[in-house]
Amino acid sequence: MKPNLNFRYAKESDTEKILYFIKELAAYEKMLDEVVATEELLKEWIFEKKKAEVIFAMEGETEVGFALFFHNFSTFLGRAGIYLEDLFVLPEHRGKGYGKGLLKQLAKIAVERSCGRLEWWCLDWNKPSIDFYLSLGAEPMEDWTVYRIAGDTLIHMAE
């Protein structure tokens, strides 16, 4: 790990910074127009309802990357896992090992919490990230397809 790299959990006062990183990631993924999250929503769901956690990669005293994650559950393993929703390192700080550092920190958290796995999704077009994940020994789940019900479809299904 880089000597100037450390990590810290986000605090409620970091809500604006979390939203900044989410928007930077969305812009990178060409999905900025899909971000409807607000500081109020993030505060409610991350800090009040405690449905997710955030860690920052710190270069000295500056946040240069973030990871937002939460627990899922594997019935086959009989234990929780960690699902990584978002991982992002600011472009000017890439290539310094910070992304790998964030994943190693998440692996450490998973092991400390006796989780059975660490998993995430990656967009099919994002070859740099896919190559990076493969270099770490991550395995693509090629036999699985992600399905989603959201928006009006979700509301209608709930009726």
N, C-alpha and C positions, 0 to 999 in steps of 0.2 A: 504494500500500500504506500502511496505517496506520503512523505513525511509532513507535508503541509495540508493533507486531506484529513478531515474528520467529519463526523456526522452528528446531527442533532435532530431530535423529534420536533415537529412544528408545535407551536403554541397558538392559542386563539388569536393573539396579536399578529400572527403571521398570515392571517386569512387573505389579505390583499396580495401578499407575495405568492401564496398558493395559486390564486386565480391568475396572477401574472404568468406563472409557469405553465398552467393549463392552457392559457391562450397562446403562449409561445409554441407549445407542443402542437396545438390544433393548427396553427399557421404552418408549421413544418409539414404536417400531414395534409395540408390543403383542405382543412375542415373547420376553419375559424368561424364560418357562418353557422355552424351547428352548435356552438357553445352558447348555452342559455344559463349556465351556472352564474350565480351572483355571490358576492361576499356573504350576504345574509344566508343563502342556501348552504354554502360551504360551512359557515359557522354552525348552523343548525345540525347538519348531518355529520360533520366530522367531530366537532367539539361538544355539542350538546347531546346528540343521540349516540355519539361514539360508534358510528358505522364504518369508519375508515380511519387510517392513520397516515401521516406523512412524515418522511424523513428528508432532510436536506443534506446534500453533499456540500461541505464547506471548504473553501480555499481560504485559509486563515479565518477571517471574520465575515467573508462574503459567501452567500448562497450561490452556487454555480450549477446545481442540479437538484432534482427532487425525484422522489418515488412516492406514489400514493398506492396504498395497499389495504387489504382487509382479509379477514378469515373466511374461507369456504369450508366445506366438509366433504370428505370422501367416505361414503358408506363402505366401500370395499376395504379401505385401510382402517376404518373405525376411528378416525381422528381428523382433526382440522388440518387444513393446509393454508398457505398464504397465496392469495391471488394478487398479482401485481397489475393494477389497473393502468398506471402511467409511470413511465420512467423517461426523464428528459434531462439532458445536459445542454447548457447554453452553447451555441455553436463555437464561440470564441474559446471555450474551455474543453472542447473535444480533443481526443487523442492524448490525453494526460492520464488515462486510467480511471477517470471518475465514474463512468458508466459501470465498468467492472467493479469498482469499489462499492457502488450502490447495490449491485446484485450480490456481492459478497456480504455486505451488511444485512441484506434481506435474508440470505441463507443463514447467517449467524442468528438472526432473530427467530427464524423458523426452527432451527435446531434447539435454541434456548427454550422455545415454547413447545417442544416435542411435536412439531408439525410433521406431517408425512410427506409434504411436497411443497414446491414453489412453482407456480405456473403463471402464464400470461398469454395474451394474444399478440400477434404482430401482423400488420398489414402485408398482404402478399407482394406488393410492389416495393416494399422497403428492404431492398437487397443489402444495403450496408448493415442494417440492424440484424437481419437474418444471418448474414455471415458472422457477425459479432457473436450472436447467441450460439450458433453452431460451434464457434471456436471455443466456447466455454463448456461444451459438452451437453448443451440443451438439445432435447429431442423434439422434432416437430410431430404433432399428433395428427398424422395424415389420414387416419381412419375416422376422424371426427369432423363434423360440420357444425358450425355455430348457428343456432336459430335464435330469433328474437321476436318478441311481441312487445310493441311500444305504442305510445301515442293513442290515437283513436281506436286502433285495434285492441289495445289493452283495455281501454275503457269499455268497449263493446263486449269484450269477452267477460268482463267482471259483472256484467248485468245479468 
